[in-house]
Amino acid sequence: MRGLTRLLVAGVTVPAAAQAAEGAARQDTSGVFVWVFLGVCALIVVAQLVPAILMAIGAARGIAQGLQHPEEQEAKTR
C-alpha cells in the first residue's frame, strides 16, 4: 500500500513541477550585439587579471627573497 501511495504522489507532483518549471523558464531574446558586448567585457576583465597575477607573483617572490637569511642574500649579490 505504501508503494502505491508513493507512486501516486510522484505521478501527481512530477508533472506539476515540470509544468511550473516550463512556465517559469525565461526566453532569451538577446541579439548578437548583446553577446558581442558581453564578450568584450569578458576580454577586458581577463586583460586586467593577467598583470594583476604577474604582480602578485612578483610580490610573493620579493617577500620570499626578503625572508632569506642575510648570508644567503649576500651570496646572491656577489
C-alpha positions as CSV (number, residue, x, y, z in Angstrom):
1,M,0.0,0.0,0.0
2,R,2.9,2.4,0.8
3,G,4.5,1.8,-2.6
4,L,1.2,2.6,-4.4
5,T,0.9,5.8,-2.4
6,R,4.4,6.9,-3.2
7,L,3.8,6.1,-6.9
8,L,0.6,8.1,-6.9
9,V,2.2,11.1,-5.2
10,A,5.2,11.0,-7.6
11,G,2.8,10.7,-10.5
12,V,1.0,13.9,-9.4
13,T,3.9,16.0,-8.3
14,V,6.4,15.4,-11.1
15,P,4.2,16.6,-14.0
16,A,3.1,19.6,-11.9
17,A,6.6,20.5,-11.2
18,A,7.7,20.1,-14.8
19,Q,4.8,22.3,-15.9
20,A,5.7,25.0,-13.4
21,A,9.3,24.9,-14.4
22,E,8.4,25.2,-18.1
23,G,6.2,28.3,-17.3
24,A,8.9,29.9,-15.2
25,A,11.6,29.5,-17.9
26,R,12.8,32.8,-19.3
27,Q,13.2,33.0,-23.0
28,D,16.5,34.5,-24.2
29,T,15.8,37.2,-26.8
30,S,19.3,38.7,-26.7
31,G,20.6,39.7,-30.1
32,V,24.1,39.3,-31.4
33,F,25.1,42.7,-30.2
34,V,24.5,41.8,-26.6
35,W,26.7,38.8,-26.9
36,V,29.4,40.8,-28.6
37,F,29.2,43.4,-25.7
38,L,29.5,40.6,-23.1
39,G,32.4,39.1,-24.9
40,V,34.3,42.4,-25.0
41,C,33.6,42.9,-21.3
42,A,35.0,39.4,-20.5
43,L,38.0,40.2,-22.6
44,I,38.6,43.4,-20.6
45,V,38.4,41.5,-17.3
46,V,40.8,38.9,-18.5
47,A,43.2,41.5,-19.8
48,Q,43.2,43.2,-16.4
49,L,43.7,39.9,-14.5
50,V,46.9,39.0,-16.3
51,P,49.0,41.9,-15.0
52,A,47.5,41.6,-11.5
53,I,48.5,37.9,-11.3
54,L,52.0,38.7,-12.6
55,M,52.4,41.5,-9.9
56,A,51.2,39.1,-7.2
57,I,53.8,36.5,-8.2
58,G,56.5,39.2,-8.2
59,A,55.4,40.4,-4.8
60,A,55.5,36.9,-3.5
61,R,59.0,36.3,-4.9
62,G,60.1,39.6,-3.3
63,I,58.7,38.6,0.1
64,A,60.2,35.2,-0.1
65,Q,63.6,36.7,-1.0
66,G,63.3,39.1,1.9
67,L,62.7,36.2,4.3
68,Q,66.0,34.5,3.5
69,H,69.0,34.6,5.9
70,P,71.4,37.5,5.4
71,E,74.2,35.1,4.5
72,E,72.2,33.8,1.6
73,Q,71.3,37.3,0.4
74,E,75.0,38.3,0.4
75,A,75.9,35.2,-1.6
76,K,73.4,36.1,-4.3
77,T,74.5,39.7,-4.6
78,R,78.2,38.7,-5.2
